Amino acid sequence: MIKILEKIRKKIPTSGFARHVITLMTGTTLAQVITVGSAPVLTKIYMPEEFGAFALLQAISGVFAEVATGRYELAIMLPKKDEDSINLVALCVVIANSVCIGLLLLIWLSNTQIAKLIGNSNISVWLYLIPLQVVLSSTYQSFNYWSNRKKQYKRLALSRMLQSASMALVSIWLGWIGLGLFGLILGSLLAQALATGLLGFQILREERSILRFISLKNMKSQAKLYDKFPKHLTLSHFIGMVHFQAPTLFISRLFGTDTLGFYSLAVRFISLPGTIIANAIGEVFRREATEHYWRDGKFNSLLQTTVKKTFLIALPIYSTLVFFSPQIFSLVFGQTWKTSGEYASIFAIASFFSFVITPIDRGAVIVGATKYIFLWHFSNLISNILLGLIFVNFNLGMTSFLWCLVGVKIIHYTTEYFVTLKYSRGEKFTQPS
């Protein structure tokens, strides 16, 4: 399979952008093939409520992992010298480990209260594993940005394949021997640890010479130089991640973990095209757009070309998913999971907009528009809170909730495009030199 994809890759246009996208897509596609291939087995081993509880834990971990580095990983691409950038990587790892210790202490002191707050006392014992998931995920992202900076796309592709394969195998085995929810949690942790360890090992092996520039003094210098990232982005991205995970939290409280299980499977698989294609395009776009901005002070042509490509790719994919998701889910996962297919057919409309816009959504970071990023995330959070309050007070159903959620997402993605386009035309902000 790898040899076939490699032959296909060699026949793709030879531009750097296209080759880098295909390299990432190759690894990500294989990773998602493993995920899709294992899903029918997992849905027969695990119950919807177990998937729901796992999704709830992942949501909580995701909120903290998003900000566990102070968002300094977003600055890794920006310094002109690798010596400065590697100190940002080291800084991210140090901050992430500190956050891990703080979270563990918080959970130890307030375990029962946290479980009651999120409306599921059954997961209280599993909360202690959240700090480990947070430090692994945030460290992986730091290594990911460094590898992106160095254009080590094969390295990133390999790490993603390893993560998917190990998670599938471990989760199936642990579920088969009857560990239930713990099988999903442990499978995720081991997979993240292996992927993070692989990137770390390859950085040590292939870029060992640059590590000698790491020092406490240099880390402090870079922390001060890019202090607008924790000042402006930590709170805004924390809010953004809360907004992103808010539907998971609301569904768990309003409709129960079994409904959340159906929803989580729907979102997981309806997002696959974005994970495979759009994210690969986005990672390469961010690198190319940064270089354009350094050189020309703008990157609007690259942005518009990228959006046209993602639109043309997304249209046939999501048209199919909107009309045929219930049949696809029933065929692949069994009649028990037909409800997931019905949810997926609705959510696919929002995923279409996400696929088209997400690759260019770091444009504001590139030009330093940190205040806009805060306002963007804050408006998203308020929208989701209002949506949740409406459904709490009027006792509406899950289908209605999804349609309203899709409408909110469409409005925000459309706004994101036009604002990012404006910034890409050369809007000036104070940048570190």
Secondary structure, DSSP 8 states (H G I E B T S, - for coil): -HHHHHHHHHTS---HHHHHHHHHHHHHHHHHHHHHHHHHHHHHHS-HHHHHHHHHHHHHHHHHHTTTTTTGGGGTTS-SSHHHHHHHHHHHHHHHHHHHHHHHHHHHHHHHHHHHHTT-GGGGGGGGGHHHHHHHHHHHHHHHHHHHHTT-HHHHHHHHHHHHHHHHHHHHHHHHTT-THHHHHHHHHHHHHHHHHHHHHHHHHHSGGGGGG--HHHHHHHHHHTTHIIIIIHHHHHHHHHHHHHHHHHHHHHH-HHHHHHHHHHHHHHTHHIIIIIHHHHHHHHHHHHHHHHHHS--HHHHHHHHHHHHHHHHHHHHHHHHHHHHHHHHHH-GGGHHHHHHHHHHHHHHHHHHHHGGGTTHHHHHT-HHHHHHHHHHHHHHHHHHHHHHHHHT--HHHHHHHHHHHHHHHHHHHHHHHHHHHTT-------
